[in-house]
């Protein structure tokens, strides 16, 4: 087991989660990563290429945020089960510096580098 303050980790993860949800909302997306209906689609046919490009870019950002949100939710679940801070692959503690930098980490540096 690691010497991690689970209460503090949970608070930080919840705060991080709220920030991600806020960013999704700002982009017009739900927590599920889906665009809400009724977003401005431009004024006419001549706007179509720009609207398509903007939508594609927006969807890419939304997808990235959704993946990060899923990671935070997974980490919160691991806090609840007492597995937070333990690498999912090797079972060794995840370094404090890694968790400070990326609190949603579920792999130690060594295992993460082998997964990339």
C-alpha positions as CSV (number, residue, x, y, z in Angstrom):
1,X,0.0,0.0,0.0
2,X,1.1,3.6,-0.7
3,X,1.2,6.5,1.7
4,X,-1.4,8.5,-0.2
5,X,-3.9,10.8,1.4
6,X,-7.0,9.3,-0.2
7,X,-9.2,12.1,1.0
8,X,-7.0,14.7,-0.7
9,X,-6.7,12.6,-3.8
10,X,-10.5,12.2,-4.0
11,X,-10.9,16.0,-3.6
12,X,-8.4,16.8,-6.3
13,X,-9.9,14.2,-8.7
14,X,-13.4,15.6,-8.1
15,X,-12.1,19.1,-8.8
16,X,-10.4,17.9,-11.9
17,X,-13.6,16.1,-13.0
18,X,-15.6,19.3,-12.5
19,X,-13.2,21.2,-14.7
20,X,-13.4,18.7,-17.5
21,X,-17.2,18.7,-17.3
22,X,-17.1,22.5,-17.5
23,X,-14.9,22.4,-20.6
24,X,-17.2,19.9,-22.2
25,X,-20.2,22.2,-21.5
26,X,-18.3,25.1,-22.9
27,X,-17.8,23.1,-26.2
28,X,-21.5,22.3,-26.3
29,X,-21.2,18.7,-25.3
30,X,-22.7,16.5,-22.6
31,X,-20.7,14.5,-20.1
32,X,-21.1,11.5,-22.4
33,X,-19.2,13.5,-25.1
34,X,-22.1,14.1,-27.4
35,X,-22.9,17.4,-28.9
36,X,-26.0,19.1,-27.8
37,X,-28.7,19.9,-30.4
38,X,-29.3,23.5,-31.4
39,X,-25.7,24.6,-31.8
40,X,-25.1,27.3,-34.3
41,X,-24.4,25.7,-37.7
42,X,-23.6,28.9,-39.6
43,X,-25.8,31.1,-41.8
44,X,-25.9,29.3,-45.0
45,X,-24.4,27.0,-47.6
46,X,-21.3,29.2,-48.0
47,X,-20.5,28.7,-44.3
48,X,-20.6,24.8,-44.7
49,X,-16.8,24.2,-45.1
50,X,-15.9,26.4,-42.1
51,X,-18.6,24.9,-40.0
52,X,-17.5,21.4,-40.9
53,X,-13.9,22.2,-40.1
54,X,-14.9,23.8,-36.8
55,X,-17.1,20.8,-35.9
56,X,-14.4,18.3,-36.7
57,X,-11.9,20.2,-34.5
58,X,-14.5,20.5,-31.7
59,X,-15.3,16.8,-31.9
60,X,-11.6,16.0,-31.5
61,X,-11.2,18.2,-28.4
62,X,-14.4,16.7,-27.0
63,X,-13.1,13.2,-27.6
64,X,-9.9,14.0,-25.8
65,X,-11.8,15.6,-22.8
66,X,-14.1,12.6,-22.6
67,X,-11.2,10.2,-22.4
68,X,-9.7,12.2,-19.6
69,X,-13.0,12.3,-17.9
70,X,-13.3,8.5,-18.1
71,X,-9.8,8.3,-16.6
72,X,-10.7,10.5,-13.7
73,X,-13.9,8.4,-13.1
74,X,-11.8,5.2,-13.2
75,X,-9.4,6.8,-10.6
76,X,-12.3,7.9,-8.4
77,X,-13.6,4.3,-8.5
78,X,-10.1,3.1,-7.5
79,X,-10.1,5.5,-4.6
80,X,-13.4,4.0,-3.4
81,X,-12.0,0.4,-3.7
82,X,-8.7,1.2,-2.0
83,X,-6.7,0.5,-5.2
84,X,-5.8,4.1,-5.9
85,X,-2.1,4.6,-6.3
86,X,-1.5,1.0,-7.2
87,X,-0.4,0.1,-10.8
88,X,-3.1,-1.9,-12.6
89,X,-0.4,-4.0,-14.4
90,X,2.4,-4.8,-12.0
91,X,0.6,-4.1,-8.6
92,X,3.4,-1.8,-7.4
93,X,2.8,1.7,-6.0
94,X,2.6,4.5,-8.5
95,X,5.1,7.2,-7.7
96,X,3.9,10.2,-5.8
97,X,5.4,12.6,-8.4
98,X,3.4,10.8,-11.2
99,X,0.2,11.0,-9.2
100,X,0.8,14.7,-8.4
101,X,1.4,15.4,-12.1
102,X,-1.4,13.2,-13.4
103,X,-3.8,12.2,-10.5
104,X,-5.9,9.9,-12.7
105,X,-2.9,7.7,-13.5
106,X,-3.6,3.9,-13.1
107,X,-0.1,2.8,-14.3
108,X,3.3,3.4,-12.9
109,X,5.8,5.1,-15.2
110,X,7.5,1.8,-16.1
111,X,4.2,0.0,-17.1
112,X,2.9,3.1,-18.9
113,X,6.0,3.4,-21.0
114,X,5.5,-0.3,-22.1
115,X,1.9,0.4,-23.1
116,X,2.6,3.3,-25.4
